Amino acid sequence: MPRYFALGTTLLCLAVGGLMGLARAETPSDDVYSFDDFPRDTPLEYPAWFNDGFLDLDQDLQDSLAAGKQGLLVYFGQKRCAYCHKLIKVNLGLEDIAEYTQRHFDVVPIDVWGVQEVTDIEGERLTERDLALREETNFTPSILFYDAEGEIALRLRGYYPPYQFRAALEYVADGHYKRESFRDYLARGDNRMVFEPEDLNEEPFFAAPPYNLDRSRFPSERPLAVFFEQGDCHACDVLHGQSLREPAIYEHFAGFDSVQLDMWSDAPVITPAGERTTARDWAAELGLFYAPSVLFFDEHGREILRVDSVARFYRLRNVLNYISSKAYLTESYPQWRITRAF
């Protein structure tokens, strides 16, 4: 039986069989969770309605507001990034999303490899690449939504399927960000059912409860991977049925401590920082709204990196190489990625 709910001005329909119901209906020949994510041979072309200005973000914001729009959308991408192609061709290829975006926002594209000078909202001048590094755009496409006051209303790091991207647009345009988190906004609309633990995909490398992840007093010898998932989750099925079946992905986890948490459950957890909480409350504190999300912590319990958007083989392999090589001890993921030119 389908579930119907309203988010802002859009009526969304999700099937109980999984969150892919809507995405499949919108893009019948293009699974937004299962695709080749290696860099594309053909450079991406932006839509004609993207701003082709002077990369002065404050002026771009003022021009957007003067045109009666709600703010500015700053897009960080790469011309050959498979996820950027997905966003432009699949999400913005849908007429209602493209129309809604243009009606409420001006869009400024930033090349994360670019050397053009950008003037940010505060008037500071720096290169496109330096701005991308400063804003920790770990994964492309990354998007910053600026409101009328020049404040960041929402950050998206990575690619999300059309229904979540549409919800993000409405969350900012309709002012919901002033009253609630994006996680709460989505959960309120989702009206999520309660699923039994057996709905989750299991892996041999997941540690069994109780979930005492405390590393604050006694450091571990290995990094920690925490999988936040949920039942009735097509994206989770793809992760376990495809990506984790690849030896180059699966074998990395032999060198990690790994646990799986139901992000909506009340299972007791002691976090890597030594705090007592529940899986649901911890996920809320972390601001997680996408499943599956995988968070990596170092031997002392400090978060290294999180993958909380659609991620396939190429992206996951890069992340795992970064963690396994312990490059996080000397450089951030964006710095490591840029020095390796991918």
N, C-alpha and C positions, 0 to 999 in steps of 0.2 A: 504494500500500500504506500503510495507516495506521501511525502510530507510537504506542505506548502508553508512558506513564510515570506514576509515582506521585509526587505532591507531598503530603507530610504524610499525611493520612488520605483524600485524595481521589484517585481514579483518573481521569486526564485522557487524552483521546484527541485528537490533532491530526492532520489529514490532511496529507500531503506537498504537496497542492495549495495550502496556505496556512494561516495561523494563524486564518483565519475559520471553519474547519471546526466547531470546538466552539461558537463564538459563534452561528453560524447554526443549529446543532442546538438550542441553548438558546432562541434567540429567532427562530423561523423567519420572522416577518413584520417584523423590526426589525433592519436592518443597523446595528451599533453603530459603524461607521466612516463611513457615508454618511447624513447626515441634515441637516435645516435647523437651524442652530444659532443663529438669531436669538432674542432674548429672547421667552419665552412670554407669551401674553396672560393665562393663568390662573396665579395664584400656586401654588407648590408646597406640598403638605401633607405634613408629616413622618409617618412611621409612628407608630402609637400607642405603640410600645415605645421610642421615643427618650426620653431623660431630659427631664422638664419640671421642672427644679430651680431652684436659686438661683444657677447659674453660679459655683459655688465648685469649681474643678477638683480641688484636693487632696481635698476632702471627697467629691466624686464618685468619685475614684479609690479612696479608702478604702472607700466603700460597695460599689464594684465588687468589690474584693478580699474583703470580708466576705461577699459573695454567692458566693464560690468561683470568680470569674472571673480571667482572666489580666491584665487591664489596662483602660485607658480609651481610647476612640476619640473624638477631638474632630474634629467635622465642621464645616468652614467653607464656607458656601454662600450663594447668593442665591435668593430665592423665584421669580424668573423666568428663572433660568439654565437654558439647554437642557441643558447637561451635568449639572447637578444633577438635573434631571428624569430624565435617562438613568440616573444612578446609583440613584436611589430607585425608579424604576418598572421598569427592566430588571434591574439587578444585584440589588438587594434585593427585586425582585419574584420572584426565583427562590427557591423554598422552601428549598432546601438552604443557599444563601448567607444568607438571612434567619435561619434556625435556627442556623447556625454562628456568625454574628455575635452573636446574642443570648446564646448559650451561653458565649461566651468574653469578651465585652466589654460594657460599658455605653457608650452613645453620647450625647454631649453636642453639640447643634447650636449653632453660632455663626453669626450673621448678619453678613457682612462689612461691611454698612452700619449695623449696629445701634449704638445708643447706651446699651444697658443695661450696667451695671457687671459686670465679670468679675473674679474673684479667681483668678489663675493658680496653677500648681503651687507656685511659690515664695512665694505669699502677696501678690504685688503686685496692686494694684487698677487696672484700666484699662477703657476701653470695649471692646465687641466689635470695633468698627472699628479701634481702636488695636492691639488684640491681633492682628488679621488683618494689619495693616501690619507690625507687629514680626516676625511669623512669615513674612513675605514670601510670602503666599498669592497668588502672581501669577495663578493661574487657579483658578476654582472648578469643581467641588468640590475642596477641599484637605483632607487628613486627616492628623492627627498621632496616632500610636499611642504611648501611654504605657505603659511596663511597670510591674511591681509596685514598683519603686524610684522611680518618678516620672521616669524617663529616657525620652527619645524614642527608641523602637526603630525607627521607620520614618516617613518623610514621603512622602506622595503628593500631587503637585500636578497637578490636572486629572483628567479622566475616563479610566478604563481599562476594557477589555472584561471580561466576567464571569470568564473563566478567570484573568486576571492579578489581578483584585481578590480572587478566592477564594484565590489563591496568597499574596497579601499578608497576608490574615487568618491563614492557616496558618503563614506565615513568622514572624509575631509570636507567635501563640498557642502554637506548638510550640517556641519558643525558638531557632529557627534564626538569628535576628539576633545572637545571642551568639557565633556561630561563623563566619558568612560574610555577605557582602553579598547584598542582594536580587538583584542581577544574577547573581552566581554561583549562587544558589539556583535561579533560573529556568533558567539555562543548564544546570545539572546535570540538571534534570528534562527540559529540552527535548531533550537529546542531539542538538543541532543538526547537520544535515548540512552538508557543504561545497558551496557553490554557486559556479558560474563567474561571473566579472564581468559577462558579458552578461545575467545574470538581473536586474541592476539597471536601473531606468528611467533613460534619459538625457534631458538637457535641454541646449539650445544654450548656456545661460549658465553651465554648469559648466566650470570651468577644467580643463585636462588635466594629468596628472601630469608631472613630479614635484611633490609637494605640499609646497612651501616656503611656509608661511603666516606666517613670522617677521615680526612687526611691532615687536619689542622695540627694535631699533636704529634702524630707519628707518620711521617711521609711514606708513601708507597714506593715500590721499586719500578712501577709501571704507570703509564698514563691511564686515564679512566675514560671510557666512552659510555654515555648515558643515552639510551634510546627512549624518547618520549613518543608513545604511540597511542592508538585507540582502536577499538573494534570497528568493524564495518568500514574499513579504510582501504580503498583501492590502491592509493599511493603506497601504503605500508605493504600490501601484497606484492606490488611491483618491486619494492626494495628487497624483500626477502626472496621472492620467486625469480628475480633476474639479477640485480646488481650483486647481492650477497652470494650468489651462486658462482660468480666469476672468481677463479683462484686468486687473481691479482688483488681482489678486494677482500675476499674471505680470509686469506692467510694472514693479513695484517692484524686481524683481531686476536690472533694467538699471542701477540705481544702486548695486548691491552687487558685491563680489567674492564668488563662490560656488564651492564645491567639494563634491563628493560622495565620501563614504568608505564602504566596506563595513566595518561595525563589527566584523566577525569576521575581517578579513583581516590579513595581515602586511605590507601595503603601507607603505613608509617614509613618515613624516610629520615635518616640522618644525613644531611647534605655533606659534600666534601669540606665545607667550612665548619662542620660540627654542629649545625643547627637542626633541631628536631622539628619536623613538619610533616606534611602529607604530600603525596605525588601531585594531587590537584593544586594545593596551595603553592608548592614549589614551582610548578609550571606557570601558575599565575604570576608569581613574583618575577619569574624570568621573562614574562611577557610572551610566552609561546602560544601561537594560535594555529600553527601548521603541524600536521602529522603525516609522516614521521619527521621528528626533529632529532638530530644527534648532536649532543654537546660533548666536547672533549675537555678534560681537566688534566692539569699536570700533576706531578708526584706530590705536590704540596696542597692540592685542592683548588688551585686557581684556574679559572676558565681560560682555555687557550683559544678556542674557536668553536663556533656552532654552525651547523648546516641545518637551517630551518626553512628551506624552500625546496623546490623540485631539484633533485640531484641524481644524475645518472653516472655511468661508469667513468668517464673522463674526469669529471669534477671530483668524484669520490676518490679516485685513485690519486689525484694531486693532493687532496687534503690528507689522505692517509700517508703519502710519502712525506709530506711536511711534518706530520706528527711523529711518524716512525723514525725519521732522521734526527729528531730533536732540534730541528731548525728553530723552533719556537723559543729556544734558550737565547738566541742571538738576534732574531729579527721577526717582525710581524708577518702574517701570511701575505698581505698585499706586497710588502717589500720582497719577500721570497719569490712570489709569483712574477713580479716585474723583472727581477734579475734573471729569471729563467725564460722570460718572453713567452708566457702563456697565460 
